[in-house]
Amino acid sequence: MSVVLAYIGPGPGLAVQAPALLLLTGILLALLSLLTLPLRWWLRRPKRPGPAQTSRVVILGLDGLEPDLLEAGMQSGRLRHFKALAEEGGYQRLGTTCPPLSPVAWSTFATGLSPGRHGVFDFVHRTHDLRLKLAFSEVSGKRARQLRKGRSFWEILGDYGIFSQILRVPVTWPSPPFFGTLLSAMGVPDLRGSQGTYTLFSLEPEQLKEGTHVLWEEGEAHWELPCGSVRLRLQGTTLSWPGGSCLLKVGEYSPWCRIRFGRSPGLVKFLLLNENSRLYATPVQLDPERPVLGLSYPSFFSAVLSLLHGPYATCGLAEDTGAREDGVLSEAQFLRQCYDIHQERKQQFFHLLKRTPRGLCAAVFDGPDRIQHMCVNQQEPMEQLYAEMDELVGQTRACMKPGEVLIVLSDHGFKPFQRAVDVNAWLAQQGYLKYEPGGQILWKQTQAVALGLAGIHLNLRGRQSQGWVEFEQAEQLKASIRQGLLALVDPATGQKPLVDVLDSQQCYNGPYKTEAPDLVLGWEIGYRVAKSAARGEVGEEVFSDNTSAWCGDHCLHPERVPGILLCNWPLQTGAHLRDLAPTVLEYFGVPTPQNLEGRSLCR
């Protein structure tokens, strides 16, 4: 089963139906709850913090910002706001997680714990039958559950009566109760139940890898999702559906359109690609005013933002890299979508920043990650992106008062992706994996399989439903696979694609390390696991050129893609992502829990 559209593939269906709620009643209850939130938390008698160094901390997360590009821009003077911030306090490269994947890294940022203690090792998690499921959240019936372990530092701050506003930090869905507000990001599904699956409507059948296709029949199309269906009608440039319509212009995105699938309301934007009725539809977002699954804490918070600033993208991976990979969206259309979403989040961020005079305000902008995946090898889009991030930093600095702390960071860096490696094809060539013609894996003859973006899993007897390898053989098998992979050479370049292959039981500590992949792949710059192998499929060739629009990546050895860290206050050197949580706690005079693995960077 494919589970992550942008990185691996689309996800399972979402068949939840929204109850028919009266909007006015919901708004009144939301406002009442918001007004009484400080009182309710005060009545819980929070613990007393020690002496605080500051009254407010602002954290600006820029997902995937690359140190090489940032440092070149600061040195040339193009990124003047970044440079001014570095000169005010300091700048350094930030150690990232192993592997340096966004859900792993942001989980460590939030909790101050390594993967072995928060339990997120990839986008996907190994199941009993060696299939894939999303590693950090799941939906069962009408309930969602967060799979990441450990408490976030804003939850700890709340124990001491310190208020936090958290905007789109990945792997926070659904949020547990805490003293503050939170809008979730990565992990939030679309109305289909995937992490972002677009739809293409056209007059002729089209083969798509990352999206779904619907045919027009006499100007009408039957659009079906697990939770219901809608009949669309296109007459010239007028698109209509039960209860609504919009006027389209070729090459221009529509506004957000509210469409109900069964009893489930959703948001979608349309793009008329040409005059021949070829129509693109974004992944259908959960409507933040009436979400079928909660998007925020408190639950009304997503609606408040929508009522104040208008409808907005809610899907965890809203920027549609899949449509760009399939060639449905041009580069310009993809970038327009990314920057439209970026503007929505900027508006929300500065709204929250103004309303957080004390406490913590943290936001993550994931546009840099999505744009660099598709454009990292092109100068003009990169200059535009880093100029936009520089402007964001400048606008944020202008909102800071003396004595307040501003932290700007990225969870990892970014490098070009030129060659794909089918690890399962290599395992098959070496006899570790057996499969039938057509790619069906013969589990009772298979010793190991690659799953996800950074891991190899042994088919252990007793741990897997069709396990074949005895536990006593595991160490020797891991050593053999590791030795073979480290000796692997790309015949086209003469380079070794792997920096290291790590034994998870040696590189992780904590109660959840047994849930990690048995071997963790640390790729060299320019290489990455083939997407088909990440899905658990088996190809014929080990090496292939990357011809996809997905031209950049960070699924490398962590030493190859450190993040960035800037602060207007001086920090200790040698910083790592796990150090941010104890640092913020110390700024507010809150003692660091003993289980946190990071150290405070405060001087």
C-alpha positions in Angstrom: 0.0 0.0 0.0 1.3 3.4 -0.9 1.1 5.9 1.9 2.9 9.2 1.2 2.2 10.9 -2.1 5.0 13.3 -2.4 7.7 11.0 -1.1 6.4 7.5 -1.7 2.8 7.4 -2.9 -0.9 8.1 -2.0 -2.6 6.8 1.1 -5.6 4.9 2.2 -9.2 6.2 1.9 -10.9 8.4 4.4 -14.6 7.5 4.7 -15.5 9.8 7.6 -18.8 11.7 7.4 -19.1 15.1 8.9 -22.1 15.7 11.2 -24.5 18.4 10.2 -23.6 21.2 12.6 -25.1 24.7 12.8 -22.3 27.1 12.0 -23.6 29.9 14.2 -23.8 27.7 17.2 -20.3 26.4 16.5 -18.9 30.0 16.3 -20.5 31.1 19.5 -19.2 28.0 21.4 -15.8 28.6 19.9 -15.6 32.2 21.0 -16.9 31.3 24.5 -14.3 28.6 24.8 -11.5 30.9 23.5 -12.4 33.7 26.0 -12.5 31.3 28.9 -9.3 29.4 28.0 -6.9 31.4 30.1 -9.3 31.2 33.1 -9.7 27.4 32.7 -5.9 26.9 32.6 -5.4 29.2 35.6 -7.8 27.2 37.6 -5.6 24.1 37.0 -2.9 25.8 39.1 0.2 25.5 36.9 3.6 24.9 38.4 5.8 27.9 39.1 8.7 28.4 36.7 12.1 29.8 37.8 13.4 33.2 36.8 12.8 33.7 33.0 15.4 35.3 30.7 12.8 36.6 28.4 9.0 37.1 28.1 8.6 35.9 24.6 10.3 33.4 22.2 9.5 33.4 18.5 10.6 30.4 16.4 10.6 30.5 12.7 11.1 27.1 11.1 12.1 27.1 7.4 11.8 23.4 6.3 14.9 22.3 4.3 16.8 25.6 4.0 20.2 24.7 2.7 23.4 26.0 4.5 25.4 26.3 1.3 22.8 28.5 -0.4 22.1 30.5 2.7 25.8 31.2 3.5 26.5 32.2 -0.2 23.5 34.6 0.0 24.6 36.2 3.2 28.2 36.6 2.0 27.1 38.2 -1.3 24.8 40.6 0.6 21.6 39.4 -1.1 20.1 37.9 2.1 20.5 41.0 4.2 18.0 40.1 6.9 19.5 36.7 7.5 22.9 38.4 7.7 21.7 41.1 10.1 20.2 38.4 12.4 23.5 36.4 12.3 25.5 39.5 13.2 23.1 40.3 16.0 23.3 37.0 17.7 24.9 34.2 15.7 24.7 31.6 13.0 25.7 28.0 12.8 25.0 24.8 11.0 22.5 22.6 12.9 23.0 18.9 13.4 20.0 16.9 12.1 18.6 13.4 12.7 19.4 10.0 11.3 17.8 9.8 8.9 17.4 13.5 8.0 13.7 13.2 7.0 11.2 15.9 8.0 8.9 13.7 10.2 11.9 12.4 12.1 13.6 15.7 12.4 10.6 17.8 13.5 9.7 15.1 16.0 13.1 15.5 17.6 12.8 19.3 17.5 9.4 19.2 19.3 10.3 16.6 22.0 14.1 17.0 22.5 14.3 13.2 22.0 16.1 11.1 19.4 14.2 8.7 17.2 14.7 5.8 19.5 12.7 7.7 22.2 10.0 9.3 20.0 9.5 6.3 17.7 9.5 8.1 14.3 12.1 6.7 12.0 10.7 7.4 8.5 7.6 8.6 6.7 6.4 5.0 7.0 6.5 2.3 9.6 7.0 -1.5 9.3 4.0 -3.6 9.9 3.7 -7.3 11.0 3.4 -8.4 7.4 6.1 -6.1 6.1 3.7 -3.6 4.5 3.7 0.1 5.0 1.6 2.5 7.1 2.1 6.1 8.0 4.6 6.4 10.8 3.3 9.3 12.8 -0.6 9.3 12.7 -3.5 7.0 11.9 -7.2 7.3 11.4 -9.6 4.7 12.8 -13.3 5.3 12.3 -14.0 8.9 13.2 -10.9 9.2 15.4 -7.3 10.2 14.6 -4.4 9.2 16.7 -0.8 10.6 16.9 1.8 7.8 16.9 4.8 10.0 17.9 5.9 9.4 21.5 7.1 12.1 23.9 5.7 15.4 25.0 6.4 18.6 23.0 8.2 21.4 24.8 5.1 23.6 24.4 3.1 21.1 26.4 5.8 21.3 29.1 5.6 25.1 29.0 1.9 24.8 29.6 2.4 22.9 32.8 4.1 26.1 34.1 1.4 28.5 32.8 3.3 29.7 29.7 1.0 30.2 26.7 2.0 28.9 23.2 0.7 29.4 19.7 2.0 26.7 17.3 1.4 27.0 13.6 1.9 24.0 11.2 4.8 22.3 13.0 4.9 18.8 11.3 3.9 15.7 13.1 1.6 17.4 15.6 -1.7 15.9 14.4 -3.8 15.4 16.3 -2.6 17.5 19.2 -3.1 16.6 22.8 -4.6 19.3 25.1 -2.1 22.0 26.2 -2.1 25.6 27.3 -2.2 27.2 23.9 -3.4 26.9 20.3 -2.1 24.7 17.5 -2.8 24.2 13.8 -1.5 20.9 12.5 0.5 20.2 9.4 2.2 17.0 8.1 0.0 14.1 8.9 -3.3 15.8 8.2 -4.9 13.9 5.3 -7.0 15.2 2.4 -10.6 14.2 2.1 -9.6 11.1 0.1 -7.5 10.0 3.1 -4.1 10.4 1.5 -1.4 12.9 2.2 -2.4 14.7 -1.0 -3.9 13.2 -4.2 -4.9 15.5 -7.1 -7.5 14.9 -9.7 -7.3 15.5 -13.5 -10.4 15.8 -15.6 -10.1 15.4 -19.4 -11.8 14.2 -22.5 -9.4 11.3 -23.1 -7.9 8.8 -20.7 -4.5 9.7 -19.3 -2.0 7.6 -17.3 -1.0 9.2 -14.0 1.4 7.9 -11.4 0.6 10.3 -8.5 -3.0 11.4 -9.2 -6.4 10.2 -10.2 -8.1 10.7 -13.6 -11.8 11.3 -14.3 -13.4 11.5 -17.8 -15.7 14.2 -19.0 -18.9 12.7 -20.6 -20.9 15.3 -22.5 -19.7 18.1 -20.3 -20.2 16.2 -17.0 -17.9 14.3 -14.7 -18.7 11.9 -11.8 -16.1 12.7 -9.1 -16.0 10.1 -6.4 -14.2 10.0 -3.1 -14.5 7.4 -0.3 -16.9 9.7 1.6 -19.2 10.5 -1.3 -19.5 11.7 -4.9 -20.2 14.9 -6.8 -21.4 15.6 -10.3 -19.4 18.4 -12.0 -20.6 20.2 -15.0 -18.3 22.3 -17.3 -20.0 24.7 -19.8 -17.4 26.8 -21.6 -15.5 28.2 -18.7 -18.2 27.9 -16.1 -17.8 25.0 -13.7 -20.8 24.1 -11.5 -21.7 21.5 -8.9 -24.6 21.0 -6.5 -24.8 24.1 -4.4 -22.0 26.1 -6.1 -20.2 27.3 -9.2 -17.2 29.3 -10.3 -15.9 31.0 -13.5 -12.6 29.7 -14.7 -9.8 31.3 -16.7 -7.3 29.3 -18.6 -4.0 29.2 -16.7 -5.4 30.8 -13.5 -6.2 29.1 -10.3 -9.8 29.5 -9.0 -10.4 30.7 -5.4 -11.0 28.0 -2.8 -14.3 26.3 -3.7 -16.4 24.6 -1.0 -17.8 21.2 -2.3 -19.6 18.6 -0.2 -18.9 15.0 -0.9 -21.8 13.2 0.8 -22.0 14.8 4.2 -18.3 15.7 4.2 -17.4 19.3 3.2 -14.1 20.0 1.5 -12.1 22.7 -0.2 -10.6 22.6 -3.6 -9.0 24.9 -6.2 -9.4 24.3 -9.9 -7.0 25.2 -12.8 -8.3 25.1 -16.3 -5.2 23.9 -18.2 -6.4 24.5 -21.7 -9.6 25.3 -23.7 -10.2 21.6 -24.4 -11.7 21.0 -20.9 -8.5 19.7 -19.3 -9.1 20.6 -15.7 -6.8 20.1 -12.7 -8.2 19.9 -9.1 -6.0 20.2 -6.1 -6.2 17.5 -3.4 -9.6 18.1 -1.6 -8.6 19.7 1.7 -10.5 19.3 4.9 -12.6 22.4 5.3 -11.1 24.2 8.3 -14.5 25.7 9.3 -16.2 22.2 9.4 -13.4 19.6 9.3 -14.5 16.0 9.3 -11.5 15.3 11.6 -10.1 17.9 13.9 -7.3 20.0 12.4 -6.3 22.0 15.5 -6.3 22.5 19.2 -8.7 23.7 20.4 -10.9 22.2 17.7 -12.5 25.5 16.9 -9.1 27.2 16.3 -9.0 26.1 12.6 -12.4 27.7 12.1 -11.4 30.9 13.8 -8.4 31.3 11.4 -10.7 30.7 8.4 -13.3 33.1 9.5 -10.7 35.8 10.1 -8.5 35.3 7.0 -10.5 33.2 4.6 -10.3 29.5 3.6 -6.8 27.9 3.4 -5.0 24.7 2.5 -5.1 22.2 5.4 -3.5 19.1 3.9 -0.2 18.1 5.5 1.5 18.0 2.0 -0.6 20.7 0.3 2.0 21.8 -2.3 1.2 19.3 -5.1 4.6 17.9 -6.1 2.8 14.8 -7.5 1.0 16.9 -10.2 4.3 18.5 -11.1 6.0 15.1 -11.3 3.3 13.8 -13.6 3.7 16.9 -15.8 0.1 18.0 -15.2 1.4 21.3 -13.6 4.1 23.3 -15.3 6.9 24.6 -13.1 5.3 28.1 -13.1 1.9 26.7 -12.1 3.5 24.6 -9.3 5.4 27.6 -8.0 2.3 29.8 -8.1 0.5 27.2 -5.9 3.4 27.1 -3.5 3.6 30.8 -3.0 -0.2 31.2 -2.7 -0.1 28.7 0.2 2.9 30.5 1.6 1.0 33.7 1.7 -1.9 32.0 3.6 0.5 30.9 6.2 2.3 34.2 6.5 -1.0 35.9 7.1 -1.8 33.4 9.9 1.7 33.7 11.4 1.7 37.4 11.7 -1.8 37.4 13.1 -0.7 35.0 15.8 2.5 36.9 16.4 0.6 40.1 17.2 -1.6 38.1 19.6 1.3 36.5 21.5 2.8 39.4 23.5 4.2 36.8 26.0 5.0 33.2 25.8 5.9 31.1 22.7 5.0 31.6 19.1 6.3 29.0 16.7 5.6 28.4 13.0 7.0 26.2 10.3 7.0 27.2 6.6 7.4 24.1 4.5 7.4 25.8 1.1 11.2 25.7 0.9 11.2 21.9 1.2 8.6 21.5 -1.6 10.1 24.1 -3.9 13.7 22.7 -3.5 12.5 19.2 -4.2 11.4 20.4 -7.7 13.8 23.3 -8.4 17.0 22.9 -6.3 19.1 22.7 -9.5 17.8 26.0 -11.0 19.3 29.3 -10.1 16.3 31.6 -10.6 13.7 29.7 -8.5 16.3 29.3 -5.8 17.1 33.0 -5.7 13.4 33.8 -5.6 12.8 31.3 -2.8 15.7 32.5 -0.6 14.8 36.1 -1.2 11.2 35.3 0.0 12.6 33.6 3.1 14.9 36.6 3.8 11.9 38.9 3.6 10.0 36.7 6.0 12.9 36.9 8.5 13.0 40.7 8.1 9.3 41.1 8.7 9.5 38.9 11.8 12.5 40.8 13.2 10.6 44.0 12.8 7.9 42.6 15.2 10.5 41.8 17.9 10.9 43.9 21.0 14.1 44.4 23.0 14.8 41.4 25.2 12.7 38.9 23.2 14.3 35.9 21.5 14.0 35.0 17.8 15.2 31.6 16.6 15.3 30.7 12.9 16.1 27.2 11.9 15.8 24.5 9.3 15.4 20.8 10.1 17.9 19.7 7.4 19.5 20.9 4.2 19.1 20.1 0.5 21.1 18.6 -2.3 20.5 17.6 -5.9 19.2 14.1 -6.6 20.7 12.7 -9.8 20.8 8.8 -9.5 18.2 6.5 -8.1 19.2 3.2 -6.5 16.7 0.3 -6.4 17.9 -1.4 -3.2 15.4 -4.2 -3.6 16.8 -5.0 -7.0 20.3 -5.2 -5.4 18.9 -7.4 -2.6 17.4 -9.7 -5.2 20.6 -9.9 -7.2 22.5 -10.9 -4.1 19.9 -13.6 -3.2 18.5 -11.8 -0.1 15.1 -11.3 -1.7 13.1 -13.6 -3.9 10.2 -12.6 -6.1 8.0 -14.0 -8.9 7.7 -12.5 -12.4 5.6 -9.4 -12.0 7.3 -8.4 -8.8 5.4 -10.4 -6.2 7.8 -11.0 -3.3 8.1 -14.6 -2.0 8.2 -13.9 1.7 9.0 -17.4 2.8 12.2 -17.2 0.8 13.1 -13.6 1.5 15.6 -12.5 4.1 15.4 -8.7 3.8 13.5 -6.0 2.0 13.9 -2.2 1.6 10.9 -0.2 2.8 10.6 3.6 3.2 13.2 6.1 2.3 16.1 5.0 4.5 15.6 1.5 5.8 16.2 -2.2 5.2 14.1 -4.6 7.3 14.9 -8.2 8.0 12.1 -10.8 7.6 12.5 -12.2 11.1 10.7 -15.3 12.2 8.4 -14.4 15.1 8.5 -10.7 14.3 7.0 -10.9 10.8 4.0 -12.9 9.9 5.9 -14.9 7.2 9.3 -14.5 8.9 12.1 -16.7 7.5 15.3 -15.5 9.3 16.1 -16.8 12.7 17.0 -14.2 15.4 20.3 -15.9 15.8 21.2 -15.2 12.2 20.2 -11.5 12.3 23.6 -10.0 13.3 25.5 -12.0 10.6 22.9 -11.2 8.0 23.0 -7.4 8.8 26.8 -7.5 8.6 26.8 -9.2 5.3 24.2 -6.8 3.7 26.1 -3.8 5.1 29.4 -5.0 3.7 27.9 -5.6 0.3 26.2 -2.2 0.1 29.3 -0.3 1.3 31.2 -2.0 -1.5 28.6 -1.0 -4.1 29.9 1.2 -6.9 27.8 3.1 -9.5 29.1 1.9 -12.9 28.0 5.1 -14.6 30.0 7.4 -12.3 32.5 5.2 -10.5 31.2 6.6 -7.2 30.0 4.8 -4.1 26.3 5.8 -3.5 26.4 5.2 0.3 28.4 7.0 3.0 27.4 4.4 5.6 24.9 1.7 6.4 24.1 1.9 10.1 22.9 -0.8 12.4 19.8 0.7 14.1 20.5 -1.1 17.4 23.8 0.6 17.6 22.9 4.1 16.4 19.6 4.5 18.4 18.9 4.4 22.1 15.5 4.2 23.8 12.5 2.0 24.2 11.4 2.2 20.6 14.6 1.4 18.8 13.4 -2.2 18.1 10.7 -0.6 15.8 13.4 1.0 13.6 14.6 -0.4 10.3 17.3 -3.0 11.0 19.7 -1.1 8.8 19.6 2.6 8.1 20.9 3.9 4.8 23.1 7.0 4.7 23.2 8.1 1.1 25.9 10.2 -0.6 25.1 13.5 -2.3 23.4 12.9 -5.6 21.8 9.5 -4.7 18.6 8.3 -3.1 16.6 5.2 -2.9 14.3 4.6 -5.9 10.7 5.5 -5.2 9.5 2.1 -6.3 11.9 0.4 -3.8 10.7 2.8 -1.1 7.2 1.4 -1.7 8.6 -2.2 -1.3 8.5 -3.0 -5.0 11.3 -4.8 -6.9 12.7 -3.5 -10.2 15.2 -5.0 -12.6 18.0 -2.4 -12.6 19.9 -1.3 -9.5 21.0 2.2 -10.8 19.0 4.6 -13.0 19.1 8.2 -13.9 16.7 10.4 -12.1 14.6 11.9 -14.9 11.8 13.1 -12.7 10.9 16.7 -11.9 11.7 15.7 -8.3 15.3 16.8 -8.7 16.4 17.6 -5.1 16.4 15.6 -1.8 17.7 15.3 1.7 17.4 11.5 2.2 21.2 11.4 2.7 23.7 10.7 5.5 23.0 13.4 8.2 26.5 14.8 7.9 25.7 15.7 4.2 22.6 17.8 4.9 22.8 19.7 8.2 20.2 22.4 8.9 20.7 26.1 9.8 20.3 27.9 13.1 20.2 31.6 13.7 19.3 33.5 16.8 19.3 37.1 17.9 20.9 35.9 21.2 24.3 34.2 21.3 24.1 30.4 21.5 26.6 27.8 22.3 28.2 26.1 19.3 27.8 22.5 18.1 24.0 22.7 18.1 21.7 19.8 17.3 17.9 19.7 16.7 17.4 17.9 20.0 18.9 21.0 21.8 16.1 23.4 20.8 13.5 22.1 23.4 15.7 22.4 26.5 17.0 25.8 25.2 13.5 27.3 25.0 12.6 25.8 28.4 15.6 27.5 30.0 14.7 30.8 28.4 11.4 30.7 30.3 12.9 29.4 33.5 11.3 25.9 33.2 13.4 23.0 34.4 14.3 20.5 31.7 12.8 17.0 32.2 15.4 14.3 32.9 14.3 12.2 29.8 15.2 15.0 27.3 18.4 14.1 25.4 19.3 17.6 24.2 21.3 20.3 26.1 20.4 23.9 26.5 22.3 26.2 24.2 21.8 29.3 26.4 25.0 31.2 27.3 
